[in-house]
Amino acid sequence: MNQHGGAYIPGGVNPYAAPQAHGGGYVPGQQQRHQPAQPPSSEQSYTYQQQAQYQPTQSPQPQPQYQSPHPHPHPHPHPQPQPQPQPAKKPVHLKGTLNFFNPATRWRFKKPHLYQLPEFQYDDGRSYRHRDSMGRVFTGPIDDRYLSPWDGHLAKLHVQCTDQLYDGPGTTTWRRTYIRKVAPLNVRIATWVIDFSADPKNWKDWGLILLRFIPSSFALTFFALGRDTVEEKYGLKYAPLPYKFHGYAKAARNQLENAETKGSPKAIQSEKRASERLLMPRYLCFLKSPEDSGLRGAVPMLVSTWQAKQRSNSVINYLFVAYSAEQFNHGSDEDMEALHQIAERATRDAQLSAYWVACSCMPDPNELEDDVYRISDIMRGAKAMAIAVGVPRKATRGGANTTTELLRHWGERMWTFPEVLLSQNDDVRVYARKGQLDGPLVIPKTQFAAQVWSDATVSRQMVDHYAGSLGLSRLELVALALQCLTSRQTTQYLPGDHSYALMGLLRLRPKIDSTDTAFQAFARLSLLNDSDLLLERVICTLPKHPNQEWYELGDAYGSSLWDIYPKCQVAGVGENDTVIIDGAYGTSIRWKSFHRIWNARRISWKRWLAWKLLHLSSTFVLIGFILFGMGVQQSMPQTYYDGFFGTSYTVGGNPAGVMSIGVGFLFLIFGIAGWLMAPRLLHLILGGKFWDTQAAMFGFEGYINLATIERSIFGGNFGRLSWAPNGSPLSRHHKNSFGECIGDDPTDDIEIRNLVEKAKSAGPGDQRIFTLVDTWSMQVTMFQAANPPIALVICGSEGGMKRAIGCSYDWKTGTLYRETVLRVSTTVLDRMDRVDKFKLGLKRPRVEPRRVA
């Protein structure tokens, strides 16, 4: 491959026969003895293949492409009508234990007892080892598992889902189970009266409520409708995340933690993390007869040798020559001679005595790699810079021919971008090959971005920053520079080339590691420099689409990196594009089922009287009927027969019978009144506010409305749960008549409703719909992810809320992978514990599963 750098000697013989990457020793004026075969000159750009869309076997129609659920970035040109609040939805019937009759249902002794096996399994035939936080070692094949918050062991992942998903075809790699009702029996009996899809304000439905209340009232005689006897869990806090990182980072922030040092401070003193900067070029091309204006040639020479010959240590002012190996091929004598003619002409025009050009001033193969990534030091030390452009010797038809077109082609190359930024000129002089060298194209540096670069709006900010007219913060500088560099083309020499080009713009530069991936190189560069917690901010962003690369730095919530304030620290760079995180808060998400939630409610006199009346109403009716019957019997005249005398006589009624009838009538009135008031009394008793609750995170796959969720957890629909207005990109909200922000059911939006329907046929690796229930904030959030996140880890703040990273767990490598990023209330930290140091990956590697026969 042809790239910048080399040891070409003007007028000499090229000593390197093989094509060189970043370097050479070409000598102008001499023919090369060897003409090696050149590889194709066109650069290979990074190409990312999208994951194949899952196609259900029973449906041959192609699946629609993924559509982002995020709000449209462009506002409507006309005012839109304000969304109207939807009427409250009634709970839907869940099949519950009737799922036992599903043909795919399996039974086991442990909870959940009923479940379905996954239709897809990972098929690599190997066994892996895992060590949990308690030191227990598990060995087995790949499958979906999670860390149990109860005892920290590695357990198989069971995900509860809606009835439609449970009855549908299996398309997951994890086990599925159905949603269960977990409320206490007494609460479920009490709410059975009113908790159905009827309208209590309708007289027809009122009769049904009364019919339901009669049997439930008698059943409640044997139960108490008081405080539920539910045990507290984890001190009312969220379930902990029992994770422990047992390994080493590839590059730790503190060198004592690196495997090479073995914890010895002496090893730290001998280890240099940053590469040294060049104060002067080691080689320069010195002009022959520099006082002449004509072309006389140049000689590449060690700067120290030239100074020895001149017996002077005076400052050497030199010209930096910028060019592209796409336009000047290192394997072509003609291209190299033309390049040196341009370099010499530009140097004499600038009234300097030497120039630096990569093809001839990096001749040492042992220093070649370091020289390439230290070119930025040479740029900073140059007195001036000139750009050489030209049509390649083997140019294709229809290519760039004019100087402006050639310059734009030059500007598309990644390594040329820092050259313009770091040049000391106010004007950029451009010399064209086979053109009039005495009349270069002169472009003011402030206009260079608009004239040459396609990303002028972004790159102009970088030019202004280095010109001193517009200062960028450390964070803005790195973010904008990375955006500019990754949008340009390059022939990859190392995977971390973009980061190595970026490090030329920063003060500290890590040593080049050829084993680094692009992300690892960037992460090491970020750790070494004060980049204003850039990495910590990046991990808190939610990609705009599933295939977004890490360097794009886009956020689905529309926030900039500087809007995010990290609450954790990146302690090191791990293997497989991971980072080591410390200081974050986290909790486990329970997927296998809901559980009873402890809650505290205040018993007022009004609620206590309602409780007694409702609880005793059936008893009052029964006692009333008994007293009424006894009173009627006592108040009626009684006829007695005297067998001795053979006569009969009649005795008047007992006055106490009238009193018994009156008391019985009163009992009947109170009892029947309790029956008639049952719906309102039940709402009064069971619908009280929760002054405290057990904090828990529940998850399930699919969508059901709030009424059904609340009935499953708390036994009835009392309006305690609400949709999170800003929890995920799928969240929706509106402003009511009082100016309050009200969360809406996401499926009220047709786009979200279509996503829910599409997710029902999602296959492995596709985006699915999940729902998260937070019993502390009493909010419900719908979100998209490819895998169910087994944990929420809070790593930052933004916009008055916390950024919570939903992570799945790859137990074979002990890595938590980002599946989604949600926004949660700041108050959740009051009920959440910190997580031990853990390994986090931004994108889970795809492992193709196979369908089980």
KOLVEX-968601 format. One line per 3 residues: number of its first residue (from 1); their letters; for each residue x negated, y, z negated of C-alpha. Coordinates in steps of 0.02 Angstrom, whole numbers, plus 50000, padded with zeros to 5 digits. Layout:
N
NUM	A	X Y Z  ...
This chain:
853
1	MNQ	50000 50000 50000  49940 50177 50037  49944 50301 49896
4	HGG	49851 50452 49833  49671 50428 49784  49509 50363 49859
7	AYI	49326 50393 49894  49325 50446 50076  49159 50533 50121
10	PGG	49170 50666 50256  49063 50610 50403  49017 50444 50320
13	VNP	49069 50262 50329  49220 50203 50233  49153 50073 50108
16	YAA	49326 50004 50072  49393 49889 50204  49548 49833 50112
19	PQA	49696 49949 50087  49689 50037 49919  49825 50090 49799
22	HGG	49792 50259 49718  49612 50287 49767  49478 50277 49900
25	GYV	49313 50346 49961  49343 50411 50136  49202 50517 50212
28	PGQ	49256 50645 50345  49167 50628 50510  49122 50444 50501
31	QQR	49211 50292 50574  49272 50151 50465  49187 49985 50501
34	HQP	49338 49882 50455  49515 49910 50510  49620 49805 50393
37	AQP	49799 49767 50431  49909 49896 50353  50070 49855 50263
40	PSS	50228 49944 50317  50213 50128 50274  50394 50151 50227
43	EQS	50418 50155 50041  50525 50029 49950  50648 50117 49839
46	YTY	50725 50038 49687  50877 49936 49734  51002 49876 49607
49	QQQ	51127 49742 49653  51294 49755 49574  51358 49603 49486
52	AQY	51478 49500 49589  51659 49528 49553  51744 49379 49474
55	QPT	51872 49298 49588  52001 49184 49507  52009 49017 49594
58	QSP	52197 49024 49608  52196 49198 49686  52097 49214 49849
61	QPQ	52133 49399 49867  51980 49509 49834  51980 49599 49669
64	PQY	51983 49790 49674  51821 49877 49634  51792 49944 49461
67	QSP	51872 50112 49434  51815 50226 49297  51952 50256 49168
70	HPH	51877 50421 49116  51970 50583 49145  51946 50667 49313
73	PHP	51795 50784 49307  51877 50914 49417  52025 51012 49349
76	HPH	52185 51017 49447  52204 51174 49553  52380 51202 49487
79	PQP	52441 51201 49308  52500 51030 49256  52655 51000 49150
82	QPQ	52621 50961 48969  52642 50775 48928  52797 50740 48827
85	PQP	52786 50625 48676  52853 50452 48711  52987 50376 48599
88	AKK	52927 50261 48462  52905 50083 48524  52982 49938 48432
91	PVH	52880 49786 48384  52878 49643 48507  52899 49462 48461
94	LKG	52738 49362 48446  52743 49175 48471  52631 49141 48320
97	TLN	52627 48957 48273  52730 48913 48428  52563 48923 48520
100	FFN	52532 48751 48445  52628 48683 48594  52511 48764 48720
103	PAT	52423 48623 48815  52253 48706 48793  52270 48727 48604
106	RWR	52148 48632 48493  52157 48605 48305  52020 48608 48175
109	FKK	52011 48604 47987  51928 48775 47968  52016 48938 48001
112	PHL	52076 48982 48126  52155 48810 48139  52223 48831 48315
115	YQL	52113 48892 48457  52063 48867 48639  51894 48811 48702
118	PEF	51807 48928 48827  51829 48890 49011  51651 48949 49048
121	QYD	51489 48893 48969  51308 48946 48987  51212 48811 49077
124	DGR	51024 48827 49056  50997 48661 48968  50881 48733 48837
127	SYR	50890 48747 48649  50853 48908 48555  50806 48952 48377
130	HRD	50885 49084 48266  50839 49141 48091  50971 49237 47995
133	SMG	50956 49365 47856  50955 49228 47724  50811 49137 47807
136	RVF	50918 48994 47873  50864 48924 48041  50989 48869 48173
139	TGP	50942 48779 48334  51059 48749 48478  51111 48791 48657
142	IDD	51174 48962 48711  51351 49007 48662  51442 49158 48594
145	RYL	51417 49181 48407  51420 49316 48275  51346 49348 48103
148	SPW	51473 49308 47968  51486 49454 47844  51536 49332 47707
151	DGH	51373 49233 47695  51269 49290 47845  51271 49124 47939
154	LAK	51281 49113 48128  51462 49067 48168  51553 49029 48330
157	LHV	51648 49177 48399  51838 49163 48400  51930 49310 48476
160	QCT	52116 49335 48444  52212 49391 48597  52388 49433 48653
163	DQL	52510 49297 48701  52494 49338 48886  52306 49309 48881
166	YDG	52323 49154 48772  52447 49076 48893  52347 49129 49046
169	PGT	52198 49044 49127  52038 49039 49025  51909 49162 49091
172	TTW	51793 49186 48941  51635 49112 48867  51703 49131 48690
175	RRT	51843 49039 48600  52015 49116 48599  52151 49112 48468
178	YIR	52318 49200 48449  52371 49348 48342  52444 49298 48174
181	KVA	52553 49387 48046  52460 49397 47882  52574 49506 47773
184	PLN	52639 49433 47607  52797 49329 47621  52900 49445 47511
187	VRI	52860 49595 47621  52899 49498 47779  53067 49442 47707
190	ATW	53111 49619 47657  53063 49699 47822  53148 49562 47922
193	VID	53310 49656 47892  53260 49811 47989  53103 49762 48084
196	FSA	53175 49711 48252  53208 49790 48419  53379 49859 48372
199	DPK	53425 50039 48336  53481 50061 48154  53577 50218 48205
202	NWK	53689 50113 48316  53845 50043 48230  53833 49880 48324
205	DWG	53657 49853 48260  53706 49909 48085  53814 49753 48067
208	LIL	53667 49644 48117  53562 49730 47984  53694 49689 47852
211	LRF	53705 49509 47910  53517 49493 47895  53514 49576 47726
214	IPS	53630 49451 47640  53514 49299 47654  53357 49404 47633
217	SFA	53428 49486 47476  53459 49318 47395  53284 49262 47444
220	LTF	53209 49420 47370  53288 49376 47205  53144 49255 47182
223	FAL	53009 49378 47236  52948 49544 47171  52933 49691 47290
226	GRD	52795 49774 47192  52609 49797 47221  52539 49657 47329
229	TVE	52420 49541 47241  52281 49554 47371  52100 49537 47319
232	EKY	51979 49678 47353  51839 49636 47476  51664 49708 47475
235	GLK	51712 49840 47346  51843 49910 47466  51704 49948 47591
238	YAP	51691 49889 47770  51621 49715 47796  51431 49724 47801
241	LPY	51324 49677 47950  51203 49545 47882  51064 49570 48009
244	KFH	50877 49561 47980  50739 49590 48106  50602 49461 48082
247	GYA	50488 49501 48230  50363 49629 48292  50390 49780 48402
250	KAA	50288 49787 48561  50239 49964 48512  50285 50021 48336
253	RNQ	50295 50203 48286  50186 50163 48136  50033 50067 48196
256	LEN	50026 49968 48034  50177 49871 48098  50093 49817 48260
259	AET	50041 49636 48270  49864 49682 48325  49823 49782 48169
262	KGS	49882 49647 48047  49923 49789 47929  49742 49846 47909
265	PKA	49713 50036 47904  49539 50007 47976  49615 49940 48135
268	IQS	49718 50099 48151  49566 50210 48146  49485 50117 48290
271	EKR	49642 50113 48397  49681 50260 48509  49863 50276 48560
274	ASE	49842 50424 48679  49729 50431 48831  49599 50569 48841
277	RLL	49628 50719 48951  49509 50774 49088  49433 50944 49059
280	MPR	49351 50948 49231  49363 50839 49386  49227 50707 49396
283	YLC	49215 50725 49585  49240 50874 49702  49213 50904 49887
286	FLK	49088 51048 49899  49089 51156 50055  48935 51170 50165
289	SPE	48891 51353 50183  49038 51413 50078  49004 51594 50127
292	DSG	49049 51559 50309  49229 51570 50368  49210 51436 50500
295	LRG	49228 51250 50472  49057 51178 50421  49111 51019 50330
298	AVP	49110 50965 50148  49018 50841 50040  49104 50741 49901
301	MLV	48992 50738 49748  48993 50711 49561  49018 50878 49476
304	STW	48877 50837 49355  48760 50801 49502  48804 50966 49586
307	QAK	48775 51060 49425  48606 50977 49404  48555 51026 49580
310	QRS	48614 51203 49555  48539 51208 49380  48694 51296 49322
313	NSV	48841 51259 49207  48945 51399 49277  49132 51379 49298
316	INY	49181 51293 49460  49338 51360 49539  49415 51234 49658
319	LFV	49568 51207 49765  49688 51064 49738  49749 50985 49901
322	AYS	49920 50906 49892  49974 50783 50025  50076 50625 50050
325	AEQ	50005 50457 50099  50159 50437 50207  50093 50576 50321
328	FNH	49906 50545 50302  49868 50359 50303  49714 50309 50203
331	GSD	49678 50172 50328  49665 50292 50474  49503 50388 50510
334	EDM	49602 50510 50617  49721 50550 50474  49581 50570 50349
337	EAL	49480 50685 50461  49634 50792 50494  49668 50801 50307
340	HQI	49491 50859 50268  49499 50991 50404  49656 51061 50323
343	AER	49576 51052 50151  49419 51142 50209  49519 51277 50299
346	ATR	49628 51308 50146  49477 51315 50031  49385 51442 50139
349	DAQ	49545 51546 50153  49557 51546 49964  49373 51600 49954
352	LSA	49326 51451 49847  49177 51335 49859  49255 51165 49826
355	YWV	49415 51067 49839  49489 50912 49761  49580 50787 49869
358	ACS	49636 50618 49807  49573 50516 49956  49390 50561 49920
361	CMP	49378 50615 49738  49427 50452 49652  49296 50330 49717
364	DPN	49264 50229 49557  49375 50072 49558  49353 50050 49370
367	ELE	49423 50224 49336  49549 50224 49477  49705 50185 49375
370	DDV	49665 50312 49239  49617 50443 49370  49784 50426 49458
373	YRI	49883 50459 49300  49770 50604 49250  49790 50702 49411
376	SDI	49897 50824 49314  49741 50881 49219  49656 50918 49384
379	MRG	49809 51016 49442  49807 51122 49286  49622 51160 49306
382	AKA	49631 51208 49490  49618 51390 49540  49741 51367 49682
385	MAI	49838 51235 49776  49874 51203 49959  49993 51078 50037
388	AVG	49942 50978 50190  50081 50908 50300  50077 50820 50466
391	VPR	50162 50698 50580  50093 50523 50546  49990 50444 50683
394	KAT	50117 50304 50700  50271 50413 50680  50440 50351 50737
397	RGG	50545 50444 50861  50671 50565 50792  50565 50600 50639
400	ANT	50516 50767 50564  50412 50876 50679  50420 51055 50620
403	TTE	50320 51117 50471  50478 51145 50369  50543 50970 50405
406	LLR	50375 50893 50363  50369 50993 50203  50541 50931 50151
409	HWG	50486 50754 50187  50333 50786 50078  50446 50852 49941
412	ERM	50544 50689 49936  50393 50600 49861  50391 50580 49672
415	WTF	50207 50619 49643  50217 50784 49736  50343 50858 49615
418	PEV	50221 50892 49470  50095 50964 49592  50205 51114 49631
421	LLS	50256 51138 49449  50078 51140 49382  49998 51244 49520
424	QND	49932 51414 49471  49985 51501 49632  50126 51625 49642
427	DVR	50140 51576 49825  50131 51401 49899  50026 51390 50058
430	VYA	50072 51250 50178  49952 51194 50317  50016 51087 50459
433	RKG	49916 50957 50553  49879 50996 50737  49946 51169 50708
436	QLD	49872 51341 50691  49769 51322 50532  49738 51508 50524
439	GPL	49925 51541 50501  49990 51435 50358  50169 51440 50300
442	VIP	50181 51542 50140  50328 51511 50023  50351 51604 49859
445	KTQ	50350 51478 49719  50514 51544 49652  50595 51504 49820
448	FAA	50512 51336 49846  50652 51234 49767  50786 51312 49877
451	QVW	50682 51292 50035  50613 51116 50009  50700 51012 49875
454	SDA	50874 50939 49891  50904 50954 49702  50867 51140 49699
457	TVS	50988 51182 49559  50896 51066 49440  50717 51077 49503
460	RQM	50724 51269 49505  50744 51264 49315  50584 51164 49304
463	VDH	50492 51289 49415  50553 51435 49310  50500 51347 49150
466	YAG	50321 51322 49208  50318 51496 49280  50365 51564 49109
469	SLG	50525 51652 49164  50647 51527 49087  50597 51423 48937
472	LSR	50668 51249 48915  50679 51158 48750  50579 50998 48727
475	LEL	50735 50896 48753  50792 50992 48907  50618 50980 48983
478	VAL	50607 50791 48971  50787 50763 49025  50776 50876 49178
481	ALQ	50604 50813 49228  50661 50633 49218  50814 50675 49323
484	CLT	50705 50756 49456  50574 50618 49461  50696 50473 49470
487	SRQ	50789 50555 49614  50629 50553 49720  50550 50413 49818
490	TTQ	50391 50320 49779  50300 50161 49822  50295 50068 49657
493	YLP	50121 50034 49591  50178 49997 49413  50357 49979 49348
496	GDH	50331 50130 49237  50276 50249 49376  50416 50373 49344
499	SYA	50368 50387 49161  50183 50399 49204  50222 50543 49322
502	LMG	50326 50622 49183  50185 50608 49057  50080 50724 49164
505	LLR	50202 50861 49114  50187 50825 48928  50047 50853 48803
508	LRP	50015 50676 48739  50002 50528 48854  50004 50346 48801
511	KID	49880 50227 48876  49938 50142 49034  50007 49968 49003
514	STD	50035 49870 49163  50153 49750 49071  50275 49890 49027
517	TAF	50443 49898 49112  50509 50067 49167  50608 50086 49006
520	QAF	50464 50030 48894  50347 50154 48974  50471 50294 48947
523	ARL	50506 50240 48769  50321 50238 48724  50300 50410 48801
526	SLL	50448 50475 48702  50383 50404 48538  50211 50479 48561
529	NDS	50275 50654 48600  50389 50768 48502  50534 50750 48623
532	DLL	50665 50804 48496  50730 50628 48460  50766 50594 48643
535	LER	50777 50405 48626  50890 50417 48475  51008 50525 48577
538	VIC	51002 50414 48731  51062 50259 48638  51215 50357 48577
541	TLP	51277 50395 48752  51411 50293 48840  51370 50257 49024
544	KHP	51494 50325 49149  51504 50156 49235  51442 49980 49193
547	NQE	51298 49985 49319  51227 50152 49264  51040 50144 49235
550	WYE	50960 50207 49075  50869 50351 49159  51028 50430 49228
553	LGD	51069 50497 49053  51252 50524 49097  51385 50517 48961
556	AYG	51564 50460 48989  51622 50587 48859  51545 50729 48958
559	SSL	51421 50777 48821  51241 50829 48847  51098 50750 48752
562	WDI	51077 50906 48647  51259 50891 48591  51215 50729 48499
565	YPK	51131 50736 48329  51047 50570 48286  51074 50489 48116
568	CQV	50944 50353 48139  50764 50332 48196  50684 50230 48334
571	AGV	50548 50137 48240  50472 50049 48390  50487 49985 48566
574	GEN	50536 49802 48582  50526 49670 48716  50654 49654 48856
577	DTV	50696 49840 48860  50747 49855 48678  50710 49976 48537
580	IID	50696 49948 48350  50822 50054 48253  50813 50098 48069
583	GAY	50926 50199 47954  51092 50171 48043  51259 50133 47962
586	GTS	51354 49981 48020  51495 49858 47994  51553 49691 48063
589	IRW	51711 49680 48168  51829 49537 48126  51892 49454 48285
592	KSF	51961 49286 48230  52114 49355 48138  52185 49493 48033
595	HRI	52181 49474 47844  52285 49551 47705  52236 49728 47663
598	WNA	52231 49788 47485  52319 49954 47464  52368 50073 47325
601	RRI	52538 50159 47321  52610 50269 47185  52770 50207 47105
604	SWK	52883 50358 47079  53048 50353 46980  53144 50365 47142
607	RWL	53050 50218 47218  53064 50119 47055  53253 50142 47048
610	AWK	53270 50097 47232  53164 49942 47201  53274 49888 47054
613	LLH	53436 49922 47148  53380 49827 47302  53307 49684 47203
616	LSS	53463 49664 47093  53598 49705 47219  53635 49523 47262
619	TFV	53631 49480 47078  53753 49621 47043  53871 49555 47176
622	LIG	53863 49379 47106  53891 49439 46927  54030 49554 46985
625	FIL	54124 49413 47069  54104 49304 46914  54164 49440 46795
628	FGM	54304 49490 46911  54365 49311 46923  54352 49285 46736
631	GVQ	54445 49448 46703  54584 49404 46823  54604 49237 46739
634	QSM	54604 49313 46564  54727 49451 46606  54860 49334 46676
637	PQT	54997 49264 46556  54962 49087 46496  55101 48954 46472
640	YYD	55071 48825 46337  55171 48661 46307  55198 48596 46131
643	GFF	55207 48409 46143  55261 48383 45960  55418 48487 45975
646	GTS	55435 48462 46160  55444 48647 46195  55337 48772 46298
649	YTV	55300 48953 46269  55211 49095 46360  55074 49205 46290
652	GGN	55033 49374 46365  54863 49411 46450  54707 49449 46352
655	PAG	54666 49637 46353  54481 49590 46368  54517 49526 46543
658	VMS	54552 49700 46604  54385 49757 46538  54300 49609 46622
661	IGV	54383 49656 46786  54322 49835 46768  54144 49784 46729
664	GFL	54144 49658 46872  54211 49792 46989  54068 49907 46939
667	FLI	53941 49771 46972  54019 49741 47142  54011 49926 47183
670	FGI	53826 49938 47138  53786 49775 47228  53880 49817 47387
673	AGW	53809 49993 47383  53637 49915 47375  53677 49810 47526
676	LMA	53741 49958 47625  53590 50062 47577  53468 49920 47611
679	PRL	53385 49994 47767  53349 50160 47683  53299 50079 47520
682	LHL	53177 49964 47609  53098 50112 47699  53087 50204 47533
685	ILG	53006 50057 47442  52890 49986 47575  52860 50143 47675
688	GKF	52765 50238 47543  52599 50319 47579  52437 50222 47556
691	WDT	52331 50321 47435  52189 50198 47457  52159 50047 47567
694	QAA	52033 49911 47599  51919 49970 47739  51911 49844 47881
697	MFG	51882 49837 48068  51994 49715 48162  51981 49679 48347
700	FEG	52084 49585 48474  52081 49564 48661  52219 49646 48761
703	YIN	52354 49771 48715  52504 49770 48599  52594 49923 48531
706	LAT	52568 50000 48360  52731 49932 48289  52678 49754 48325
709	IER	52504 49781 48255  52571 49857 48094  52699 49719 48072
712	SIF	52563 49587 48094  52450 49666 47961  52567 49753 47839
715	GGN	52728 49657 47867  52830 49796 47946  52831 49949 48056
718	FGR	52824 50103 47944  52726 50220 48058  52565 50215 47959
721	LSW	52454 50173 48108  52419 50298 48246  52322 50298 48408
724	APN	52151 50380 48397  52165 50539 48501  51980 50547 48547
727	GSP	51910 50375 48504  51863 50313 48678  51875 50365 48861
730	LSR	52042 50272 48864  52115 50377 48722  52250 50503 48763
733	HHK	52332 50643 48662  52449 50790 48675  52493 50949 48580
736	NSF	52660 50948 48492  52773 51096 48462  52677 51140 48304
739	GEC	52509 51147 48394  52451 50983 48318  52346 50853 48409
742	IGD	52443 50691 48423  52368 50528 48488  52467 50445 48627
745	DPT	52485 50263 48675  52352 50244 48812  52470 50138 48919
748	DDI	52583 50289 48939  52452 50338 49069  52481 50239 49229
751	EIR	52293 50225 49260  52264 50144 49092  52414 50032 49116
754	NLV	52339 49972 49280  52173 49937 49192  52263 49833 49062
757	EKA	52346 49730 49198  52185 49711 49295  52091 49652 49141
760	KSA	52208 49504 49123  52117 49420 49267  51941 49478 49221
763	GPG	51804 49348 49231  51637 49330 49142  51540 49493 49149
766	DQR	51690 49597 49205  51762 49740 49105  51901 49689 48985
769	IFT	52022 49781 48873  51997 49768 48685  52086 49852 48541
772	LVD	52005 49904 48376  52107 49931 48216  52028 50033 48075
775	TWS	52123 50011 47911  52028 50150 47825  52069 50290 47947
778	MQV	52228 50196 47998  52189 50228 48181  52191 50111 48330
781	TMF	52073 50129 48478  52081 50045 48648  51918 50026 48743
784	QAA	51833 49933 48885  51687 49814 48869  51619 49658 48954
787	NPP	51598 49565 48789  51684 49587 48621  51569 49691 48509
790	IAL	51541 49600 48345  51479 49756 48255  51492 49945 48252
793	VIC	51331 50038 48219  51338 50226 48188  51183 50311 48256
796	GSE	51233 50492 48286  51356 50635 48275  51438 50736 48413
799	GGM	51583 50856 48420  51632 50834 48238  51639 50644 48251
802	KRA	51519 50499 48237  51453 50400 48383  51480 50215 48344
805	IGC	51391 50091 48457  51492 49932 48484  51366 49791 48497
808	SYD	51377 49611 48553  51250 49489 48484  51125 49387 48585
811	WKT	51072 49268 48448  50939 49179 48549  50834 49340 48549
814	GTL	50910 49419 48393  50964 49572 48492  51117 49682 48473
817	YRE	51169 49745 48646  51269 49902 48676  51440 49860 48747
820	TVL	51528 50024 48716  51514 50185 48616  51663 50245 48516
823	RVS	51696 50406 48422  51753 50381 48242  51794 50495 48097
826	TTV	51649 50555 47989  51738 50492 47833  51704 50311 47882
829	LDR	51528 50333 47815  51602 50342 47639  51649 50158 47655
832	MDR	51504 50095 47759  51333 50028 47710  51169 50049 47801
835	VDK	51104 49913 47914  50931 49840 47898  50809 49874 48040
838	FKL	50879 49795 48198  50837 49770 48382  50952 49859 48505
841	GLK	50965 49838 48693  51056 49960 48807  51115 49831 48935
844	RPR	51141 49646 48905  51055 49536 49035  51179 49440 49140
847	VEP	51175 49251 49116  51283 49167 49245  51398 49039 49162
850	RRV	51478 48889 49244  51659 48835 49237  51689 48685 49129
853	A	51761 48541 49229
